[in-house]
């Protein structure tokens, strides 16, 4: 049953970069980017501060698509 809470209704594709955790929910077209997991005083692991990107809105905005392409294509000058 769909509850409207995509993070509960859908299995995310998860990538942990060590500095961020990315969770993509394809049906909802949402991409969450979080700071690393942390452990609370009870020993429960929790995600860090999180933002959610609306992938559909990004796809529908050519400037946003181009910005992401540029960011991902850039190489650090010191590498």
N, C-alpha and C positions, 0 to 999 in steps of 0.2 A: 504494500500500500504506500502510495506517495504521500509524504507528510509535508512537502514544501521545503524540507531541510535536506538539500542535495547532499550535504556531507554525511548525513545519516542514511540516505536512500541509495547512494551510489558508491561503488568501490573506486577509490582514487588510484591513479598511477602516481607513484611517489619516487622522487629522486632526492637524495640527501647529498649536497655538495660539500658538506663539512662546515660551511659558513651559512648556508641557507637550506631549507627544506621546501621543495616544490611539490604541490599536490594538484594534479589535473583531474577534473571531473568532466569527462567528455560529453555526457548527456546534458548536463547543466551548462556546459561551455564556460566553466569557471576555472581559473588558475589561482591557487593560493600560494603565496610566497611567505615563508616564516623565517624568523631567526631560529637558531638551533634549538633542539629540545632541551628542556631543563627539568630538574627533579625537585618536587616540592618537599616540604618537611615530613610528609607521610611516605615518601619514596615513590610517589606516582610521577611518571614521566609525562610532561606536558609540552605542547608546541610553544615556541617563543611568539613574540608579537607577530601578527599575521596581517597581510593585506590580501584582498581578493581582486583579481582582474577579470572583467567581463570579456571573455575572448571573442564573443560574437560582436560586441561593440568595437573592439579593436579591429577585427576583420573588416568591418563596415566603414572604417575610417582610414583611407589611404595614407594619410600623414602618420598615423600611429603604426601602421604596418611598416612603412619606410623607416621610421625611427627605430623600431625593434630590429629591423634588418641591419641598419647601420651599427647599432650597439653590438649586436652579435658578431658582425664581420670585423670590427675593429680589433687590432692587436695592440697590446701595450707597447709603447716605444722602448721600454727597457728590457724587453724579452728578446 
